[in-house]
């Protein structure tokens, strides 16, 4: 996997950006177009001077704007300012400089079209055969929390217009939108005596349109969020390739990982310290683990989440990470094998030793000590991701899911149990200890596939039932897994004896509750809201257990 680093506003960047590959030998003779003039206007000046020097060595005239023109001139290269090309000065703080017929005519003119050629001659419009533009850093500006005015000023207008014009006319014009493609262009210029091939120009054009699409998506979503529009008439979603993956959920599926402009800490922003490439399933499961562990305030307790197949199989809080991990592991050590581990504090050596005691696929943490990193280095295939910080469980934003022919888009489930008013609905109220465990269990239920039942005791899960078609089956599975864990630990009785139980949604019948009571649960937390609530409450009262309603459901599909 390519190492990532966190640039401005925690947006991920790459040590090596994805580049356009050169054309194959078979394609190297297709429709070459000599580059006589290049227009360069970039905000990211990485590699600019070397690229400009190489272009000049092929006898290509350089045209540029503002700071780009100054950088090229300061390097001792001859460059024409765009205002000299257009005969019109830059104005309005640089907002108007390239929106001119002499720029767009030079980009859009079809060279073999006699009417276009006549128009260029009549209006003294020189051809522009290569456009090099990268856009104002709007995404990074938003990510760093800039003011609304600053964000708006970083919306590029002339850049996208030129990019789209050049990409449309890729039959004659090559367009480059990021420095990683400089070398592909130079390779073709060298191979074709200063010309580019249609194969390369098409691939560059495709990338150019994708870039402007992702850019506009970031802008439109920012406007929707700023205006608090939950359902805009058009929803655009864009991302940048982080890396192509070996395959998707299954080996016969193609997959790639894209990073959006959302400034949310997690696997997309993490630096991979070591280990082999992450798979599609690794990324999905690691995201689930880190979102779950973020529910626990690191200032209050150390927390550990172990995830298998996108569901927590063990979660615990403790005074330190190593203890939290051991408590989480005790819930279901069988499922934890080959799982994902997330912690809410910087990983320390003791926790690293504990976690590496069994086969683990990924560890994700906000940070790690040097000693912990050295311990994990002994497991060369174990991936260690350091995300810098935790995501905010109360954070806004949206999530999307594809369906045939469409997208389902919704806001994040940012409801946190600490903010909920818990209403006791039974004759017996929960004890303080039960109440603490009830809040803990409901935190976990939010991150388990529905239908969900979570048993917890002493701030640790002791049985989790996930994703069943009926809630009573989830209760049974969770209880049975608790029995299996007790047998493995050599305990006389499962830890569900004296536990509490959380349900992500209401009990539609009393049967699921009765299974939990039989397993040994003494208190229940659930949203409430069923027409059969009175029946369920009566069953709880009959068995002397406490029940609280949250009024908030946590379905997760």
Secondary structure, 3 states (H helix, E strand, C coil): CCCEEECHHHCEEECCCCCCCCCCHHHCCCCCEECCEEEEEECCCCCHHHHHHHHHHCCCEEEECHHHHHHHHHCCCCCEEHHHHHCCCCECCCCECCCCHHHHHHHHCCCCCHHHHHHHHHCCCCCCCEEEEECCCHHHHHHCCCCHHHHHHCCCCHHHHHHHHHHHCCCCCEEECCHHHHHHHHHHHHHCCCEECHHHHHHHHHHHHHHHHHHHHHHHHHHHHHCCCCCCCCCCCCCEEEEEECCCCCCCCCEEEEECCCCCCCCCCCEEEECCCCCHHHHHHHHHHHHHHCCCCCCCCEEEEEEECCEEEEEEEECCHHHHHHHHHHHCHHHHCCEEEEECCCECHHHHHHHCCCCEEEEEECCECHHHHHHHHCCCCCEEEECCCCCCCCCCCEEEEEECCEEEEEECCCCCHHHCCCEECCCCCCCHHHHHHHHHHHHHHCCCCCCCEEEECCCEEEEEECCCCCHHHHHHHHHHHHHHHHHHHCCCCCCCCCCEEEECCCCCCHHHHHHHHHHCCCEEEECCCCCCHHHHHHHHHHCCCEEEECCCCCCCC
